[in-house]
Amino acid sequence: MSGERAAGEGAPDTAPLIDTHCHLDAGEFDADRDQVYARARAAGIALQIVPAVTAANFDAVAAACRRYPGCLPAWGLHPMYIHVHHRDHLERLRAQIEAWRPVAVGEIGLDLFVRDLDYATQEYYYTQQLKIARDYDLPVLLHCRRANDQILKHLRQIRPRGGIAHAFSGSRQQAEEYLKLGFKLGFGGAFTWPRATRLRALAAELPLEAIVLETDSPDIPPEWVGRGRNEPGELARIAQVLAGLRGISPAEVARQTSANARAVLGMI
């Protein structure tokens, strides 16, 4: 991590925060995972949602969620890993949900940014997992990079319970379509960069009730981290940036975004 400040420095000291998307199980945290978690707690991060990305990843997510209070799992098969998914992994996903009911099915979705990911295969796993989420009345955590229209088309057809459009970077119109379907929009490190003018405008202008906060740790670092490793403790300063853009207090951002997360993930 660049700079000398500790993760979460300048955290709001009132309402607790929820990191709705954090890969705490990732290998990037193997050397200091306990310290990363401790910094997040010290920064006021009360809950962290830890999504799986492959069937082989379920055990690592489960281990992290057992070890660290306030870490809650989501089970899913990520579109960027279609080269390791097999159709029987969908049954393993069902079994995992039966064994440990998650807060969501995720991380699932579509990715049209990476060119060598077969779309038809992505679409198959995405739609099958939407149906699984619907069967279990669970929300979904959506990976929707450059694929919002395609994601939305299947949401309208299959109608899961709602969820979060993770790392949202679409248009205002697409944002409104997600909201109509009962979704919240995930905002994290990407909008903290001054050059991200369109995303910053969305963060400032969308109803606060539409937004949840996330880090996607260890990825999508905020501006002050630069090219370094992101971690969940950075969510506190991300919340401060959002508060500055909207002209409200960090405490209000923490209160409302955490209420949004609890509502959409059924944790009220």
VENPEJO-V879636 format. One record per pair of residues at least 24 apart in sequence whose ideal C-beta (glycine too) atoms are under 10 Angstrom apart, sorted by the first residue. I is the first residue (numbers start at 1). GAP is how many residues later the second one is. D is the distance in whole Angstrom. If there is no record, write none. Layout:
<<I,GAP,D> <I,GAP,D>>
This chain:
<<1,220,8> <1,223,9> <1,224,6> <1,225,9> <1,227,4> <1,228,6> <1,229,8> <1,230,7> <1,232,10> <1,233,9> <2,219,9> <2,222,7> <2,223,6> <2,224,5> <2,225,8> <2,226,5> <2,227,10> <3,221,6> <3,222,8> <3,223,8> <3,225,8> <5,219,8> <5,220,10> <5,232,9> <6,33,6> <6,36,8> <6,37,8> <6,227,7> <7,28,9> <7,29,8> <7,31,10> <7,32,4> <7,33,7> <7,35,9> <7,36,6> <7,38,10> <7,208,10> <7,210,10> <7,218,9> <7,222,10> <7,223,9> <7,224,5> <7,225,8> <7,226,3> <7,227,6> <7,228,9> <7,229,8> <7,230,9> <8,31,6> <8,32,7> <8,33,9> <8,34,7> <8,35,2> <8,36,7> <8,37,7> <8,223,9> <8,224,8> <8,225,4> <8,226,6> <8,227,7> <8,228,4> <8,229,7> <8,230,10> <8,231,10> <9,30,10> <9,33,10> <9,34,8> <9,215,9> <9,224,9> <9,225,9> <9,227,8> <9,228,7> <10,33,9> <10,214,10> <10,226,7> <10,227,6> <10,229,10> <10,230,6> <10,240,9> <11,28,10> <11,29,10> <11,31,8> <11,32,4> <11,33,5> <11,34,8> <11,222,8> <11,223,10> <11,224,8> <11,225,3> <11,226,7> <11,228,8> <11,229,8> <11,239,8> <11,243,9> <12,31,9> <12,32,6> <12,224,6> <12,225,9> <12,227,6> <12,228,7> <12,231,8> <12,237,8> <12,238,4> <12,239,5> <12,240,9> <12,241,7> <12,242,5> <12,243,9> <13,30,10> <13,31,7> <13,223,9> <13,237,9> <13,238,8> <13,241,10> <14,30,8> <14,235,8> <14,236,8> <14,237,4> <14,238,9> <14,240,7> <14,241,8> <15,29,8> <15,31,9> <15,224,9> <15,234,10> <15,235,9> <15,236,5> <15,237,8> <15,238,8> <15,239,4> <15,240,4> <15,241,9> <15,242,9> <15,243,6> <15,244,9> <16,25,10> <16,28,6> <16,29,7> <16,30,3> <16,31,8> <16,54,9> <16,238,7> <16,239,9> <16,242,6> <17,26,8> <17,27,5> <17,28,5> <17,29,6> <17,30,8> <17,31,10> <17,196,6> <17,215,9> <17,216,10> <17,218,5> <17,219,6> <17,221,9> <17,222,6> <17,233,9> <17,236,9> <17,237,5> <17,238,10> <17,240,7> <17,241,6> <17,244,9> <18,27,7> <18,28,6> <18,29,5> <18,30,8> <18,31,7> <18,52,9> <18,54,10> <18,194,7> <18,195,7> <18,196,9> <18,217,8> <18,236,9> <18,239,7> <18,240,5> <18,241,9> <18,242,9> <18,243,4> <18,244,7> <18,247,9> <18,249,9> <19,26,5> <19,27,9> <19,28,7> <19,29,5> <19,30,7> <19,31,9> <19,51,10> <19,52,9> <19,169,9> <19,193,9> <19,194,7> <19,195,6> <19,196,5> <19,197,9> <19,198,8> <19,212,10> <19,213,5> <19,214,9> <19,215,9> <19,216,5> <19,217,10> <19,219,9> <19,242,9> <20,27,8> <20,28,8> <20,29,5> <20,31,9> <20,52,10> <20,54,9> <20,83,9> <20,84,9> <20,86,10> <20,121,8> <20,143,10> <20,144,6> <20,146,8> <20,164,8> <20,166,6> <20,167,10> <20,168,9> <20,192,5> <20,193,7> <20,194,5> <20,195,9> <20,196,10> <20,215,9> <20,237,9> <20,238,9> <20,240,9> <20,241,5> <20,244,9> <20,245,7> <21,27,9> <21,28,6> <21,29,9> <21,30,6> <21,53,9> <21,83,10> <21,85,8> <21,86,8> <21,120,6> <21,122,10> <21,143,7> <21,145,5> <21,146,8> <21,165,6> <21,167,7> <21,191,9> <21,192,9> <21,193,4> <21,194,7> <21,195,5> <21,196,8> <21,198,10> <21,199,9> <21,211,10> <22,25,10> <22,26,5> <22,27,7> <22,28,6> <22,29,8> <22,42,9> <22,49,8> <22,166,10> <22,192,7> <22,193,5> <22,194,7> <22,195,5> <22,196,9> <22,208,9> <22,209,8> <22,210,5> <22,213,8> <23,25,10> <23,27,7> <23,28,7> <23,29,9> <23,30,8> <23,34,9> <23,37,10> <23,38,9> <23,41,9> <23,84,9> <23,192,9> <23,193,7> <23,194,6> <23,195,7> <23,196,7> <23,207,10> <23,209,10> <24,24,6> <24,25,10> <24,26,5> <24,36,9> <24,37,8> <24,40,5> <24,41,9> <24,43,9> <24,44,7> <24,47,6> <24,191,10> <24,193,7> <24,194,9> <24,207,9> <24,208,7> <25,25,6> <25,26,9> <25,27,8> <25,28,9> <25,32,7> <25,33,10> <25,34,9> <25,35,4> <25,36,5> <25,37,9> <25,38,7> <25,39,4> <25,40,9> <25,42,10> <25,46,9> <25,48,9> <26,24,9> <26,27,9> <26,31,9> <26,34,8> <26,38,9> <26,191,8> <26,192,5> <26,193,8> <26,203,9> <27,33,9> <27,191,9> <28,189,8> <28,190,4> <28,191,9> <28,201,6> <28,202,9> <28,203,9> <29,35,9> <29,188,8> <29,189,7> <29,200,8> <29,202,8> <29,203,10> <32,197,10> <32,199,9> <33,31,8> <33,34,8> <33,35,8> <33,198,10> <34,33,8> <34,34,8> <35,196,9> <35,198,10> <36,32,10> <36,181,8> <36,182,9> <36,193,9> <36,195,5> <36,196,7> <36,197,7> <37,27,9> <37,30,8> <37,31,5> <37,32,9> <37,33,9> <37,34,8> <37,194,9> <37,195,8> <37,196,9> <38,30,9> <38,195,9> <39,192,7> <39,193,8> <39,194,4> <39,195,9> <39,197,10> <40,28,9> <40,30,9> <40,31,9> <40,175,9> <40,177,9> <40,191,7> <40,192,4> <40,193,4> <40,194,9> <40,195,8> <40,196,9> <41,27,9> <41,28,9> <41,29,7> <41,191,9> <41,192,8> <42,191,7> <42,194,9> <43,188,10> <43,189,8> <43,190,4> <43,191,8> <43,192,7> <43,193,4> <43,194,8> <43,196,10> <44,189,9> <44,191,8> <44,192,6> <44,195,9> <44,206,10> <44,210,7> <45,25,8> <45,168,10> <45,170,9> <45,186,10> <45,187,5> <45,188,6> <45,189,9> <45,190,6> <45,191,7> <45,194,10> <45,209,10> <46,24,6> <46,208,10> <46,212,8> <47,24,8> <47,25,6> <47,56,9> <47,185,10> <47,211,8> <47,214,8> <47,215,9> <47,218,9> <47,220,8> <48,24,7> <48,166,10> <48,167,9> <48,169,9> <48,184,5> <48,187,9> <49,24,8> <49,25,6> <49,53,9> <49,54,6> <49,55,7> <49,57,8> <49,58,10> <49,92,7> <49,115,9> <49,117,10> <49,163,10> <49,165,8> <49,212,8> <49,216,7> <49,218,10> <50,24,7> <50,52,9> <50,53,10> <50,167,10> <50,182,10> <51,24,8> <51,25,6> <51,27,8> <51,51,9> <51,52,9> <51,53,7> <51,54,9> <51,55,5> <51,56,4> <51,57,9> <51,90,5> <51,92,9> <51,113,10> <51,115,8> <51,165,10> <52,24,6> <52,25,8> <52,26,8> <52,41,9> <52,44,8> <52,50,9> <52,53,10> <52,54,8> <52,55,7> <52,56,10> <52,89,10> <53,24,7> <53,25,4> <53,26,9> <53,27,8> <53,28,6> <53,31,9> <53,32,10> <53,53,9> <53,54,6> <53,55,9> <53,90,9> <54,24,7> <54,26,10> <54,27,5> <54,28,10> <54,29,10> <54,30,6> <54,31,7> <54,35,8> <55,26,10> <55,29,8> <55,30,7> <55,31,8> <55,33,9> <55,34,4> <55,35,9> <55,36,10> <55,37,5> <55,38,7> <55,40,10> <55,41,8> <56,25,9> <56,28,7> <56,29,10> <56,33,9> <56,36,10> <57,24,9> <57,27,10> <58,31,10> <58,34,8> <58,35,8> <58,37,10> <58,38,5> <58,41,9> <58,42,9> <59,37,10> <61,35,9> <61,39,10> <61,41,9> <62,34,8> <62,37,9> <62,38,7> <65,35,8> <65,37,9> <66,34,10> <71,161,9> <72,28,10> <72,30,7> <72,31,5> <72,32,9> <72,193,8> <72,195,8> <73,24,10> <73,27,6> <73,28,9> <73,29,5> <73,30,7> <73,31,9> <73,33,10> <74,28,5> <74,29,6> <74,30,4> <74,31,7> <74,32,4> <74,33,7> <74,34,9> <74,64,9> <74,65,9> <74,66,9> <74,67,5> <74,89,9> <74,90,10> <74,191,9> <75,24,9> <75,25,8> <75,26,9> <75,27,5> <75,28,10> <75,29,8> <75,30,6> <75,31,8> <75,32,10> <75,33,10> <75,54,9> <75,57,9> <75,63,9> <76,26,9> <76,28,8> <76,29,5> <76,30,4> <76,31,5> <76,32,4> <76,33,9> <76,49,9> <76,50,10> <76,53,6> <76,56,9> <76,57,9> <76,64,8> <76,65,7> <76,66,10> <76,67,9> <77,28,9> <77,29,9> <77,30,8> <77,31,6> <77,32,10> <77,48,5> <77,49,9> <77,51,9> <77,52,6> <77,55,10> <78,28,8> <78,29,5> <78,30,7> <78,31,8> <78,33,9> <78,44,10> <78,47,9> <78,63,10> <78,65,6> <79,28,8> <79,29,7> <79,30,5> <79,31,5> <79,32,5> <79,33,9> <79,35,9> <79,38,7> <79,40,9> <79,42,9> <79,43,4> <79,44,9> <79,46,7> <79,47,7> <79,50,10> <79,63,10> <79,64,6> <79,65,9> <79,66,9> <79,68,8> <80,27,9> <80,29,9> <80,31,6> <80,33,9> <80,34,6> <80,37,7> <80,42,9> <80,63,8> <80,65,9> <81,26,10> <81,36,9> <81,44,9> <82,29,9> <82,35,6> <82,36,7> <82,37,10> <82,38,10> <82,39,5> <82,40,6> <82,42,9> <82,43,6> <82,44,10> <83,33,9> <83,34,8> <83,35,9> <83,38,9> <85,36,8> <85,37,10> <85,39,9> <85,40,6> <87,37,8> <87,38,9> <87,41,8> <89,36,8> <89,39,10> <90,34,9> <90,35,8> <90,38,5> <90,39,7> <90,41,9> <90,42,7> <91,41,10> <93,32,10> <93,35,9> <93,36,7> <93,39,6> <93,40,10> <93,43,10> <94,38,6> <94,41,8> <94,42,8> <97,35,7> <97,36,9> <97,38,9> <97,39,6> <97,41,7> <98,38,9> <101,35,8> <101,37,8> <102,31,10> <102,34,9> <102,36,7> <102,37,10> <102,39,10> <102,163,9> <103,35,8> <103,36,8> <103,38,9> <103,60,10> <103,158,9> <103,159,10> <103,161,10> <103,162,5> <103,163,7> <103,164,7> <104,29,8> <104,34,6> <104,35,5> <104,36,6> <104,37,5> <104,38,10> <104,56,10> <104,57,9> <104,58,10> <104,59,6> <104,60,7> <104,160,9> <104,161,6> <104,162,9> <105,24,6> <105,25,8> <105,26,10> <105,27,6> <105,28,4> <105,29,9> <105,30,10> <105,31,7> <105,33,5> <105,34,8> <105,35,5> <105,36,7> <105,37,10> <105,55,8> <105,56,10> <105,58,8> <106,27,9> <106,32,9> <106,33,8> <106,34,6> <106,35,3> <106,36,7> <106,37,8> <106,57,7> <106,58,8> <106,60,8> <107,33,9> <107,34,5> <107,35,8> <107,36,5> <107,57,10> <107,59,7> <107,109,9> <108,24,9> <108,25,8> <108,32,6> <108,33,7> <108,34,7> <108,35,7> <108,36,10> <108,43,10> <108,52,10> <108,55,9> <108,58,10> <109,31,8> <109,32,8> <109,33,4> <109,34,4> <109,35,5> <109,36,8> <109,38,7> <109,39,10> <109,41,9> <109,42,6> <109,45,10> <109,56,9> <109,57,8> <110,32,8> <110,33,7> <110,34,7> <110,35,8> <110,36,9> <110,37,4> <110,38,9> <110,39,10> <110,40,5> <110,41,6> <110,44,8> <111,32,6> <111,33,8> <111,34,5> <111,35,7> <111,36,6> <112,32,9> <112,33,7> <112,34,4> <112,35,5> <112,36,9> <112,37,10> <112,38,7> <112,39,10> <113,32,5> <113,33,5> <113,34,8> <114,31,8> <114,32,9> <119,28,9> <119,31,8> <122,25,9> <122,28,9> <123,24,10> <123,27,8> <123,30,10> <123,31,8> <126,24,9> <126,25,8> <126,28,7> <126,29,10> <126,32,10> <127,27,5> <127,30,8> <127,31,7> <128,30,10> <129,29,10> <129,31,9> <130,24,6> <130,25,7> <130,27,9> <130,28,4> <130,29,8> <130,30,5> <130,33,10> <131,27,6> <131,28,10> <131,29,8> <132,28,9> <133,25,8> <133,26,10> <133,27,4> <133,28,7> <133,29,10> <133,30,8> <134,24,6> <134,25,7> <134,26,5> <134,27,7> <135,25,9> <136,24,9> <136,25,9> <137,24,6> <137,129,9> <138,24,10> <138,25,8> <138,127,9> <138,128,8> <139,24,4> <139,25,7> <139,43,8> <139,44,8> <139,45,9> <139,125,6> <139,126,6> <139,127,7> <140,24,8> <140,25,9> <140,26,10> <140,43,9> <141,24,9> <141,25,6> <141,45,8> <141,73,9> <141,124,9> <142,24,6> <142,25,9> <142,26,9> <142,36,9> <142,41,8> <142,44,9> <143,24,8> <143,73,10> <144,24,7> <144,25,8> <144,26,7> <144,30,9> <144,34,9> <144,42,10> <145,24,8> <145,25,10> <146,24,9> <148,25,10> <148,26,4> <148,27,9> <148,29,8> <148,30,8> <149,24,10> <149,25,7> <149,28,9> <151,26,10> <151,27,9> <151,32,10> <152,25,5> <152,26,7> <152,28,9> <152,29,7> <152,31,9> <155,25,10> <155,26,5> <155,27,9> <155,28,8> <156,24,9> <156,25,7> <161,103,9> <161,104,10> <161,105,8> <162,101,9> <162,102,6> <162,103,9> <162,104,9> <163,101,7> <163,102,8> <164,48,6> <164,50,8> <164,96,9> <164,97,8> <164,100,6> <164,101,8> <165,45,10> <165,47,10> <166,46,9> <166,48,7> <166,50,7> <166,54,10> <167,32,10> <167,47,7> <167,49,6> <167,52,9> <167,53,6> <168,31,8> <168,34,8> <168,35,9> <168,38,9> <168,42,9> <168,43,9> <168,44,10> <168,46,10> <169,27,9> <169,29,8> <169,30,6> <169,33,8> <170,28,10> <170,29,10> <170,32,9> <171,27,9> <171,31,9> <172,26,9> <172,29,9> <172,30,7> <172,33,8> <172,34,8> <175,27,7> <175,30,10> <175,31,6> <175,32,10> <175,35,7> <175,36,10> <176,30,9> <176,31,10> <176,34,9> <178,32,8> <179,27,8> <179,28,8> <179,30,9> <179,31,6> <182,81,10> <182,82,7> <183,27,9> <183,29,10> <183,81,7> <184,25,8> <184,26,6> <184,27,7> <184,28,5> <184,73,9> <184,76,5> <184,77,7> <184,79,8> <184,80,5> <184,81,9> <185,25,5> <185,26,6> <185,27,7> <185,29,10> <185,75,9> <186,25,8> <186,26,6> <186,27,8> <186,28,5> <186,29,10> <186,30,8> <186,71,10> <186,75,9> <187,24,6> <187,25,7> <187,26,6> <187,27,7> <187,51,8> <187,52,10> <187,54,10> <187,55,7> <187,70,9> <188,24,10> <188,25,7> <188,26,4> <188,27,5> <188,28,6> <188,29,9> <188,31,9> <188,32,5> <188,33,9> <188,34,7> <188,42,8> <188,46,9> <188,47,8> <188,50,6> <188,54,10> <189,25,9> <189,26,7> <189,27,7> <189,28,9> <189,30,8> <189,31,4> <189,32,5> <189,33,4> <189,34,7> <189,35,9> <189,36,7> <189,41,6> <189,45,7> <189,46,9> <189,48,10> <189,49,6> <189,52,9> <190,26,9> <190,30,6> <190,31,9> <190,32,8> <190,33,9> <190,48,10> <191,29,10> <191,31,9> <191,32,9> <191,47,8> <191,50,7> <191,51,8> <191,54,8> <192,28,10> <192,29,9> <192,30,4> <192,31,5> <192,32,7> <192,33,9> <192,42,9> <192,45,8> <192,46,6> <192,48,9> <192,49,5> <192,50,9> <192,52,10> <192,53,9> <193,28,10> <193,29,8> <193,30,5> <193,31,10> <193,33,10> <193,48,10> <194,29,7> <195,28,9> <196,27,9> <200,41,9> <200,42,10> <200,45,6> <201,44,9> <202,43,10> <203,38,8> <203,39,6> <203,42,6> <203,43,8> <204,38,8> <204,40,9> <204,41,4> <204,42,6> <204,43,8> <205,40,9> <205,41,9> <206,40,10> <207,49,10> <207,53,10> <208,34,9> <208,38,7> <208,40,8> <208,44,8> <208,45,7> <208,47,10> <208,48,5> <208,49,7> <208,51,10> <208,52,8> <209,47,7> <209,48,9> <209,50,8> <209,51,6> <209,54,9> <210,46,10> <210,47,10> <210,50,8> <211,31,7> <211,35,9> <211,42,8> <211,45,8> <211,46,6> <211,49,6> <211,50,10> <212,44,10> <212,45,5> <212,46,8> <212,47,10> <212,48,5> <212,49,5> <212,50,10> <212,51,9> <212,52,7> <212,53,9> <213,25,6> <213,26,6> <213,29,7> <213,40,8> <213,41,8> <213,44,5> <213,45,8> <213,47,9> <213,48,8> <214,24,9> <214,43,10> <214,47,9>>
